[in-house]
Amino acid sequence: MLQLSLSLDSSLLVRDVKGDYRPANADEVLQAARRVLARQMRGCEALTSPQVVRDFLRVKLGTLEHEVFAVIHLDAQNRVIDYVEMFRGTVSQTSVYPREVVKEALAMNSAALLLVHNHPSGVAEPSRADEMLTQTLKSALALVDVRVLDHLIVAGSAILSFAERGLL
């Protein structure tokens, strides 16, 4: 029988390959949180539950030291189909290819998208390049009847919404 000391009562535990339990480290706790949030997002009504999306994005992108551009694919009822990290960049920029975003949206049979990227600098303000990219993607996706509902920038715990700012 496994006995735990009182000091571990409030710790999260993981089972190792031998079947023994040990306290989880910070990375294991974050991985578990990402899995829980991803399960909550799949099939949820993303537009009627923006807090779930924001919480997921904070955990997924808020602590990265490099830029990532991702897409949240939505079906015709705005339920989440999938979250896909499409492009990875450097500490201050990433290259995004509209053709690849359109191809992915068609492959996923998406009706709408949420565009997402992070700013490792911790400043959520969109650059002029962010605004131009958003308009380019919105136009390209409109040609294949895929709506862009928002573009979210994650900067640590702060999240900026293009739709809320009137930039979409």
Rosetta constraint file for C-alpha pairs under 8 A:
AtomPair CA 4 CA 8 HARMONIC 6.39 0.50
AtomPair CA 4 CA 9 HARMONIC 7.32 0.50
AtomPair CA 5 CA 9 HARMONIC 7.07 0.50
AtomPair CA 7 CA 11 HARMONIC 7.87 0.50
AtomPair CA 8 CA 12 HARMONIC 7.93 0.50
AtomPair CA 8 CA 23 HARMONIC 7.24 0.50
AtomPair CA 11 CA 23 HARMONIC 6.04 0.50
AtomPair CA 11 CA 24 HARMONIC 7.40 0.50
AtomPair CA 12 CA 23 HARMONIC 5.77 0.50
AtomPair CA 12 CA 24 HARMONIC 5.60 0.50
AtomPair CA 12 CA 29 HARMONIC 7.67 0.50
AtomPair CA 13 CA 21 HARMONIC 6.06 0.50
AtomPair CA 13 CA 22 HARMONIC 5.37 0.50
AtomPair CA 13 CA 23 HARMONIC 4.48 0.50
AtomPair CA 13 CA 24 HARMONIC 5.11 0.50
AtomPair CA 14 CA 21 HARMONIC 5.46 0.50
AtomPair CA 14 CA 22 HARMONIC 5.63 0.50
AtomPair CA 14 CA 23 HARMONIC 6.27 0.50
AtomPair CA 14 CA 24 HARMONIC 5.53 0.50
AtomPair CA 15 CA 19 HARMONIC 5.46 0.50
AtomPair CA 15 CA 20 HARMONIC 5.38 0.50
AtomPair CA 15 CA 21 HARMONIC 4.40 0.50
AtomPair CA 15 CA 22 HARMONIC 6.46 0.50
AtomPair CA 16 CA 20 HARMONIC 5.55 0.50
AtomPair CA 16 CA 21 HARMONIC 6.32 0.50
AtomPair CA 16 CA 22 HARMONIC 7.43 0.50
AtomPair CA 24 CA 28 HARMONIC 5.89 0.50
AtomPair CA 24 CA 29 HARMONIC 6.41 0.50
AtomPair CA 25 CA 29 HARMONIC 6.43 0.50
AtomPair CA 26 CA 30 HARMONIC 6.28 0.50
AtomPair CA 27 CA 31 HARMONIC 6.14 0.50
AtomPair CA 28 CA 32 HARMONIC 6.19 0.50
AtomPair CA 29 CA 33 HARMONIC 6.22 0.50
AtomPair CA 30 CA 34 HARMONIC 6.15 0.50
AtomPair CA 30 CA 59 HARMONIC 7.57 0.50
AtomPair CA 31 CA 35 HARMONIC 6.34 0.50
AtomPair CA 32 CA 36 HARMONIC 6.30 0.50
AtomPair CA 33 CA 37 HARMONIC 6.14 0.50
AtomPair CA 33 CA 59 HARMONIC 7.68 0.50
AtomPair CA 34 CA 38 HARMONIC 6.01 0.50
AtomPair CA 34 CA 56 HARMONIC 7.03 0.50
AtomPair CA 34 CA 59 HARMONIC 6.52 0.50
AtomPair CA 34 CA 60 HARMONIC 6.58 0.50
AtomPair CA 35 CA 39 HARMONIC 6.24 0.50
AtomPair CA 36 CA 40 HARMONIC 6.30 0.50
AtomPair CA 37 CA 41 HARMONIC 6.20 0.50
AtomPair CA 37 CA 52 HARMONIC 7.51 0.50
AtomPair CA 37 CA 55 HARMONIC 7.63 0.50
AtomPair CA 37 CA 56 HARMONIC 5.48 0.50
AtomPair CA 38 CA 42 HARMONIC 6.30 0.50
AtomPair CA 38 CA 56 HARMONIC 6.92 0.50
AtomPair CA 40 CA 44 HARMONIC 6.76 0.50
AtomPair CA 40 CA 52 HARMONIC 7.45 0.50
AtomPair CA 41 CA 46 HARMONIC 7.22 0.50
AtomPair CA 41 CA 52 HARMONIC 6.77 0.50
AtomPair CA 41 CA 53 HARMONIC 6.82 0.50
AtomPair CA 41 CA 56 HARMONIC 7.77 0.50
AtomPair CA 41 CA 80 HARMONIC 6.34 0.50
AtomPair CA 42 CA 79 HARMONIC 7.27 0.50
AtomPair CA 42 CA 80 HARMONIC 5.05 0.50
AtomPair CA 42 CA 81 HARMONIC 6.27 0.50
AtomPair CA 42 CA 82 HARMONIC 6.72 0.50
AtomPair CA 43 CA 79 HARMONIC 4.94 0.50
AtomPair CA 43 CA 80 HARMONIC 4.96 0.50
AtomPair CA 43 CA 81 HARMONIC 6.58 0.50
AtomPair CA 44 CA 49 HARMONIC 7.72 0.50
AtomPair CA 44 CA 79 HARMONIC 5.25 0.50
AtomPair CA 44 CA 80 HARMONIC 6.03 0.50
AtomPair CA 45 CA 49 HARMONIC 6.13 0.50
AtomPair CA 45 CA 77 HARMONIC 7.67 0.50
AtomPair CA 45 CA 78 HARMONIC 6.00 0.50
AtomPair CA 45 CA 79 HARMONIC 4.81 0.50
AtomPair CA 45 CA 80 HARMONIC 7.11 0.50
AtomPair CA 46 CA 50 HARMONIC 5.95 0.50
AtomPair CA 46 CA 52 HARMONIC 7.60 0.50
AtomPair CA 46 CA 53 HARMONIC 6.65 0.50
AtomPair CA 46 CA 78 HARMONIC 6.25 0.50
AtomPair CA 46 CA 79 HARMONIC 5.87 0.50
AtomPair CA 46 CA 80 HARMONIC 6.48 0.50
AtomPair CA 47 CA 78 HARMONIC 6.66 0.50
AtomPair CA 49 CA 53 HARMONIC 7.05 0.50
AtomPair CA 50 CA 54 HARMONIC 6.15 0.50
AtomPair CA 51 CA 55 HARMONIC 6.00 0.50
AtomPair CA 52 CA 56 HARMONIC 6.10 0.50
AtomPair CA 53 CA 57 HARMONIC 6.16 0.50
AtomPair CA 54 CA 58 HARMONIC 6.11 0.50
AtomPair CA 54 CA 159 HARMONIC 7.20 0.50
AtomPair CA 55 CA 59 HARMONIC 6.41 0.50
AtomPair CA 56 CA 60 HARMONIC 6.01 0.50
AtomPair CA 57 CA 61 HARMONIC 5.59 0.50
AtomPair CA 57 CA 62 HARMONIC 6.83 0.50
AtomPair CA 57 CA 154 HARMONIC 7.00 0.50
AtomPair CA 58 CA 62 HARMONIC 4.52 0.50
AtomPair CA 58 CA 63 HARMONIC 7.72 0.50
AtomPair CA 58 CA 154 HARMONIC 6.69 0.50
AtomPair CA 58 CA 156 HARMONIC 6.72 0.50
AtomPair CA 58 CA 157 HARMONIC 5.80 0.50
AtomPair CA 58 CA 158 HARMONIC 7.87 0.50
AtomPair CA 58 CA 159 HARMONIC 7.83 0.50
AtomPair CA 59 CA 63 HARMONIC 7.31 0.50
AtomPair CA 61 CA 68 HARMONIC 7.58 0.50
AtomPair CA 61 CA 117 HARMONIC 7.76 0.50
AtomPair CA 61 CA 118 HARMONIC 6.13 0.50
AtomPair CA 61 CA 154 HARMONIC 6.63 0.50
AtomPair CA 61 CA 156 HARMONIC 7.73 0.50
AtomPair CA 62 CA 118 HARMONIC 6.98 0.50
AtomPair CA 62 CA 120 HARMONIC 7.64 0.50
AtomPair CA 62 CA 154 HARMONIC 5.96 0.50
AtomPair CA 62 CA 155 HARMONIC 5.81 0.50
AtomPair CA 62 CA 156 HARMONIC 4.15 0.50
AtomPair CA 62 CA 157 HARMONIC 6.10 0.50
AtomPair CA 63 CA 120 HARMONIC 7.38 0.50
AtomPair CA 63 CA 156 HARMONIC 5.94 0.50
AtomPair CA 64 CA 118 HARMONIC 7.98 0.50
AtomPair CA 64 CA 120 HARMONIC 6.33 0.50
AtomPair CA 65 CA 91 HARMONIC 6.00 0.50
AtomPair CA 65 CA 120 HARMONIC 5.38 0.50
AtomPair CA 66 CA 88 HARMONIC 7.30 0.50
AtomPair CA 66 CA 89 HARMONIC 6.01 0.50
AtomPair CA 66 CA 90 HARMONIC 4.91 0.50
AtomPair CA 66 CA 91 HARMONIC 4.28 0.50
AtomPair CA 66 CA 92 HARMONIC 7.08 0.50
AtomPair CA 66 CA 93 HARMONIC 7.99 0.50
AtomPair CA 66 CA 119 HARMONIC 7.88 0.50
AtomPair CA 66 CA 120 HARMONIC 6.06 0.50
AtomPair CA 67 CA 88 HARMONIC 5.92 0.50
AtomPair CA 67 CA 89 HARMONIC 4.97 0.50
AtomPair CA 67 CA 90 HARMONIC 5.72 0.50
AtomPair CA 67 CA 91 HARMONIC 5.87 0.50
AtomPair CA 67 CA 92 HARMONIC 6.55 0.50
AtomPair CA 67 CA 93 HARMONIC 6.00 0.50
AtomPair CA 67 CA 94 HARMONIC 5.99 0.50
AtomPair CA 67 CA 117 HARMONIC 6.87 0.50
AtomPair CA 67 CA 118 HARMONIC 5.55 0.50
AtomPair CA 67 CA 119 HARMONIC 6.15 0.50
AtomPair CA 67 CA 120 HARMONIC 6.44 0.50
AtomPair CA 68 CA 85 HARMONIC 6.77 0.50
AtomPair CA 68 CA 86 HARMONIC 7.55 0.50
AtomPair CA 68 CA 87 HARMONIC 5.73 0.50
AtomPair CA 68 CA 88 HARMONIC 4.55 0.50
AtomPair CA 68 CA 89 HARMONIC 6.13 0.50
AtomPair CA 68 CA 94 HARMONIC 6.86 0.50
AtomPair CA 68 CA 117 HARMONIC 5.46 0.50
AtomPair CA 68 CA 118 HARMONIC 6.00 0.50
AtomPair CA 69 CA 85 HARMONIC 6.04 0.50
AtomPair CA 69 CA 86 HARMONIC 5.86 0.50
AtomPair CA 69 CA 87 HARMONIC 5.13 0.50
AtomPair CA 69 CA 88 HARMONIC 6.48 0.50
AtomPair CA 69 CA 94 HARMONIC 7.31 0.50
AtomPair CA 69 CA 96 HARMONIC 7.27 0.50
AtomPair CA 69 CA 115 HARMONIC 7.62 0.50
AtomPair CA 69 CA 116 HARMONIC 5.82 0.50
AtomPair CA 69 CA 117 HARMONIC 4.37 0.50
AtomPair CA 69 CA 118 HARMONIC 7.12 0.50
AtomPair CA 70 CA 83 HARMONIC 7.09 0.50
AtomPair CA 70 CA 84 HARMONIC 5.47 0.50
AtomPair CA 70 CA 85 HARMONIC 4.09 0.50
AtomPair CA 70 CA 86 HARMONIC 5.24 0.50
AtomPair CA 70 CA 87 HARMONIC 6.92 0.50
AtomPair CA 70 CA 115 HARMONIC 6.23 0.50
AtomPair CA 70 CA 116 HARMONIC 5.05 0.50
AtomPair CA 70 CA 117 HARMONIC 5.97 0.50
AtomPair CA 71 CA 83 HARMONIC 5.85 0.50
AtomPair CA 71 CA 84 HARMONIC 5.35 0.50
AtomPair CA 71 CA 85 HARMONIC 6.47 0.50
AtomPair CA 71 CA 86 HARMONIC 7.11 0.50
AtomPair CA 71 CA 113 HARMONIC 6.48 0.50
AtomPair CA 71 CA 114 HARMONIC 5.77 0.50
AtomPair CA 71 CA 115 HARMONIC 4.83 0.50
AtomPair CA 71 CA 116 HARMONIC 5.87 0.50
AtomPair CA 72 CA 80 HARMONIC 6.86 0.50
AtomPair CA 72 CA 81 HARMONIC 7.47 0.50
AtomPair CA 72 CA 82 HARMONIC 5.86 0.50
AtomPair CA 72 CA 83 HARMONIC 4.46 0.50
AtomPair CA 72 CA 84 HARMONIC 6.43 0.50
AtomPair CA 72 CA 113 HARMONIC 5.60 0.50
AtomPair CA 72 CA 114 HARMONIC 4.97 0.50
AtomPair CA 72 CA 115 HARMONIC 6.51 0.50
AtomPair CA 72 CA 116 HARMONIC 7.58 0.50
AtomPair CA 73 CA 80 HARMONIC 5.90 0.50
AtomPair CA 73 CA 81 HARMONIC 5.24 0.50
AtomPair CA 73 CA 82 HARMONIC 5.31 0.50
AtomPair CA 73 CA 83 HARMONIC 6.32 0.50
AtomPair CA 73 CA 84 HARMONIC 7.90 0.50
AtomPair CA 73 CA 105 HARMONIC 7.05 0.50
AtomPair CA 73 CA 108 HARMONIC 7.29 0.50
AtomPair CA 73 CA 110 HARMONIC 5.62 0.50
AtomPair CA 73 CA 111 HARMONIC 7.73 0.50
AtomPair CA 73 CA 112 HARMONIC 6.36 0.50
AtomPair CA 73 CA 113 HARMONIC 4.91 0.50
AtomPair CA 73 CA 114 HARMONIC 6.73 0.50
AtomPair CA 74 CA 78 HARMONIC 4.95 0.50
AtomPair CA 74 CA 79 HARMONIC 5.21 0.50
AtomPair CA 74 CA 80 HARMONIC 4.60 0.50
AtomPair CA 74 CA 81 HARMONIC 5.25 0.50
AtomPair CA 74 CA 82 HARMONIC 7.39 0.50
AtomPair CA 74 CA 110 HARMONIC 5.50 0.50
AtomPair CA 74 CA 111 HARMONIC 5.97 0.50
AtomPair CA 74 CA 112 HARMONIC 5.10 0.50
AtomPair CA 74 CA 113 HARMONIC 5.71 0.50
AtomPair CA 74 CA 114 HARMONIC 7.80 0.50
AtomPair CA 75 CA 79 HARMONIC 5.42 0.50
AtomPair CA 75 CA 80 HARMONIC 6.58 0.50
AtomPair CA 75 CA 81 HARMONIC 6.32 0.50
AtomPair CA 75 CA 109 HARMONIC 7.51 0.50
AtomPair CA 75 CA 110 HARMONIC 5.35 0.50
AtomPair CA 75 CA 111 HARMONIC 5.01 0.50
AtomPair CA 75 CA 112 HARMONIC 6.49 0.50
AtomPair CA 76 CA 110 HARMONIC 7.51 0.50
AtomPair CA 76 CA 111 HARMONIC 5.09 0.50
AtomPair CA 76 CA 112 HARMONIC 7.16 0.50
AtomPair CA 78 CA 111 HARMONIC 7.79 0.50
AtomPair CA 78 CA 112 HARMONIC 7.06 0.50
AtomPair CA 81 CA 108 HARMONIC 7.68 0.50
AtomPair CA 81 CA 110 HARMONIC 7.63 0.50
AtomPair CA 86 CA 101 HARMONIC 7.75 0.50
AtomPair CA 87 CA 94 HARMONIC 6.84 0.50
AtomPair CA 87 CA 95 HARMONIC 6.89 0.50
AtomPair CA 87 CA 96 HARMONIC 6.39 0.50
AtomPair CA 88 CA 94 HARMONIC 5.99 0.50
AtomPair CA 88 CA 95 HARMONIC 7.71 0.50
AtomPair CA 89 CA 93 HARMONIC 5.60 0.50
AtomPair CA 89 CA 94 HARMONIC 3.88 0.50
AtomPair CA 89 CA 95 HARMONIC 6.68 0.50
AtomPair CA 90 CA 94 HARMONIC 6.19 0.50
AtomPair CA 91 CA 120 HARMONIC 6.29 0.50
AtomPair CA 91 CA 121 HARMONIC 7.74 0.50
AtomPair CA 92 CA 119 HARMONIC 7.16 0.50
AtomPair CA 92 CA 120 HARMONIC 7.12 0.50
AtomPair CA 92 CA 121 HARMONIC 7.44 0.50
AtomPair CA 97 CA 101 HARMONIC 6.63 0.50
AtomPair CA 98 CA 102 HARMONIC 6.21 0.50
AtomPair CA 98 CA 136 HARMONIC 7.45 0.50
AtomPair CA 98 CA 137 HARMONIC 5.82 0.50
AtomPair CA 98 CA 140 HARMONIC 7.14 0.50
AtomPair CA 99 CA 103 HARMONIC 6.20 0.50
AtomPair CA 100 CA 104 HARMONIC 6.10 0.50
AtomPair CA 101 CA 105 HARMONIC 6.17 0.50
AtomPair CA 101 CA 137 HARMONIC 7.85 0.50
AtomPair CA 102 CA 106 HARMONIC 6.23 0.50
AtomPair CA 102 CA 140 HARMONIC 7.18 0.50
AtomPair CA 102 CA 141 HARMONIC 5.99 0.50
AtomPair CA 103 CA 107 HARMONIC 6.11 0.50
AtomPair CA 104 CA 108 HARMONIC 6.11 0.50
AtomPair CA 105 CA 109 HARMONIC 6.04 0.50
AtomPair CA 105 CA 110 HARMONIC 5.23 0.50
AtomPair CA 105 CA 113 HARMONIC 7.87 0.50
AtomPair CA 105 CA 146 HARMONIC 7.56 0.50
AtomPair CA 106 CA 110 HARMONIC 6.31 0.50
AtomPair CA 110 CA 146 HARMONIC 6.67 0.50
AtomPair CA 111 CA 145 HARMONIC 7.15 0.50
AtomPair CA 111 CA 146 HARMONIC 5.00 0.50
AtomPair CA 111 CA 147 HARMONIC 6.44 0.50
AtomPair CA 112 CA 146 HARMONIC 5.04 0.50
AtomPair CA 112 CA 147 HARMONIC 4.40 0.50
AtomPair CA 112 CA 148 HARMONIC 5.67 0.50
AtomPair CA 112 CA 149 HARMONIC 6.60 0.50
AtomPair CA 113 CA 146 HARMONIC 7.22 0.50
AtomPair CA 113 CA 147 HARMONIC 6.24 0.50
AtomPair CA 113 CA 148 HARMONIC 4.95 0.50
AtomPair CA 113 CA 149 HARMONIC 6.02 0.50
AtomPair CA 113 CA 150 HARMONIC 7.43 0.50
AtomPair CA 114 CA 148 HARMONIC 6.10 0.50
AtomPair CA 114 CA 149 HARMONIC 5.68 0.50
AtomPair CA 114 CA 150 HARMONIC 5.09 0.50
AtomPair CA 114 CA 151 HARMONIC 5.82 0.50
AtomPair CA 114 CA 152 HARMONIC 7.44 0.50
AtomPair CA 115 CA 148 HARMONIC 7.32 0.50
AtomPair CA 115 CA 150 HARMONIC 6.18 0.50
AtomPair CA 115 CA 151 HARMONIC 4.41 0.50
AtomPair CA 115 CA 152 HARMONIC 6.21 0.50
AtomPair CA 116 CA 151 HARMONIC 5.51 0.50
AtomPair CA 116 CA 152 HARMONIC 4.75 0.50
AtomPair CA 116 CA 153 HARMONIC 5.92 0.50
AtomPair CA 116 CA 154 HARMONIC 7.56 0.50
AtomPair CA 117 CA 151 HARMONIC 7.95 0.50
AtomPair CA 117 CA 152 HARMONIC 6.51 0.50
AtomPair CA 117 CA 153 HARMONIC 5.17 0.50
AtomPair CA 117 CA 154 HARMONIC 6.26 0.50
AtomPair CA 118 CA 124 HARMONIC 7.96 0.50
AtomPair CA 118 CA 153 HARMONIC 5.27 0.50
AtomPair CA 118 CA 154 HARMONIC 4.42 0.50
AtomPair CA 118 CA 155 HARMONIC 5.75 0.50
AtomPair CA 119 CA 123 HARMONIC 6.40 0.50
AtomPair CA 119 CA 124 HARMONIC 6.39 0.50
AtomPair CA 119 CA 153 HARMONIC 6.85 0.50
AtomPair CA 119 CA 154 HARMONIC 6.13 0.50
AtomPair CA 119 CA 155 HARMONIC 4.98 0.50
AtomPair CA 119 CA 156 HARMONIC 7.90 0.50
AtomPair CA 120 CA 155 HARMONIC 6.13 0.50
AtomPair CA 120 CA 156 HARMONIC 7.26 0.50
AtomPair CA 121 CA 155 HARMONIC 6.96 0.50
AtomPair CA 122 CA 155 HARMONIC 4.38 0.50
AtomPair CA 122 CA 156 HARMONIC 5.46 0.50
AtomPair CA 122 CA 158 HARMONIC 7.85 0.50
AtomPair CA 123 CA 155 HARMONIC 5.62 0.50
AtomPair CA 124 CA 153 HARMONIC 5.84 0.50
AtomPair CA 124 CA 154 HARMONIC 6.26 0.50
AtomPair CA 124 CA 155 HARMONIC 5.05 0.50
AtomPair CA 124 CA 158 HARMONIC 6.59 0.50
AtomPair CA 124 CA 159 HARMONIC 6.45 0.50
AtomPair CA 124 CA 160 HARMONIC 5.89 0.50
AtomPair CA 125 CA 153 HARMONIC 7.80 0.50
AtomPair CA 125 CA 160 HARMONIC 7.14 0.50
AtomPair CA 126 CA 130 HARMONIC 5.66 0.50
AtomPair CA 126 CA 131 HARMONIC 6.70 0.50
AtomPair CA 126 CA 153 HARMONIC 7.41 0.50
AtomPair CA 127 CA 131 HARMONIC 6.47 0.50
AtomPair CA 128 CA 132 HARMONIC 6.21 0.50
AtomPair CA 129 CA 133 HARMONIC 6.01 0.50
AtomPair CA 130 CA 134 HARMONIC 6.18 0.50
AtomPair CA 131 CA 135 HARMONIC 6.45 0.50
AtomPair CA 131 CA 167 HARMONIC 7.38 0.50
AtomPair CA 132 CA 136 HARMONIC 6.17 0.50
AtomPair CA 133 CA 137 HARMONIC 6.08 0.50
AtomPair CA 134 CA 138 HARMONIC 5.99 0.50
AtomPair CA 134 CA 151 HARMONIC 7.09 0.50
AtomPair CA 134 CA 168 HARMONIC 7.59 0.50
AtomPair CA 135 CA 139 HARMONIC 6.11 0.50
AtomPair CA 135 CA 168 HARMONIC 7.44 0.50
AtomPair CA 136 CA 140 HARMONIC 6.15 0.50
AtomPair CA 137 CA 141 HARMONIC 5.90 0.50
AtomPair CA 137 CA 148 HARMONIC 7.97 0.50
AtomPair CA 138 CA 142 HARMONIC 6.03 0.50
AtomPair CA 138 CA 147 HARMONIC 7.08 0.50
AtomPair CA 138 CA 148 HARMONIC 5.70 0.50
AtomPair CA 139 CA 143 HARMONIC 6.69 0.50
AtomPair CA 140 CA 144 HARMONIC 7.45 0.50
AtomPair CA 141 CA 145 HARMONIC 6.39 0.50
AtomPair CA 141 CA 146 HARMONIC 5.12 0.50
AtomPair CA 141 CA 147 HARMONIC 6.63 0.50
AtomPair CA 141 CA 148 HARMONIC 7.48 0.50
AtomPair CA 142 CA 146 HARMONIC 5.35 0.50
AtomPair CA 142 CA 147 HARMONIC 6.10 0.50
AtomPair CA 149 CA 163 HARMONIC 7.35 0.50
AtomPair CA 150 CA 161 HARMONIC 6.62 0.50
AtomPair CA 150 CA 162 HARMONIC 5.92 0.50
AtomPair CA 150 CA 163 HARMONIC 5.34 0.50
AtomPair CA 150 CA 168 HARMONIC 6.91 0.50
AtomPair CA 151 CA 161 HARMONIC 6.02 0.50
AtomPair CA 151 CA 162 HARMONIC 5.33 0.50
AtomPair CA 151 CA 163 HARMONIC 7.12 0.50
AtomPair CA 151 CA 168 HARMONIC 7.86 0.50
AtomPair CA 152 CA 159 HARMONIC 6.51 0.50
AtomPair CA 152 CA 160 HARMONIC 5.55 0.50
AtomPair CA 152 CA 161 HARMONIC 4.72 0.50
AtomPair CA 152 CA 162 HARMONIC 6.32 0.50
AtomPair CA 153 CA 159 HARMONIC 5.50 0.50
AtomPair CA 153 CA 160 HARMONIC 5.11 0.50
AtomPair CA 153 CA 161 HARMONIC 6.70 0.50
AtomPair CA 154 CA 158 HARMONIC 5.98 0.50
AtomPair CA 154 CA 159 HARMONIC 4.57 0.50
AtomPair CA 154 CA 160 HARMONIC 6.67 0.50
AtomPair CA 155 CA 159 HARMONIC 6.18 0.50
AtomPair CA 160 CA 165 HARMONIC 7.99 0.50
AtomPair CA 161 CA 165 HARMONIC 6.27 0.50
AtomPair CA 162 CA 166 HARMONIC 6.11 0.50
AtomPair CA 162 CA 167 HARMONIC 4.91 0.50
AtomPair CA 162 CA 168 HARMONIC 5.69 0.50
AtomPair CA 163 CA 167 HARMONIC 5.91 0.50
AtomPair CA 163 CA 168 HARMONIC 5.24 0.50
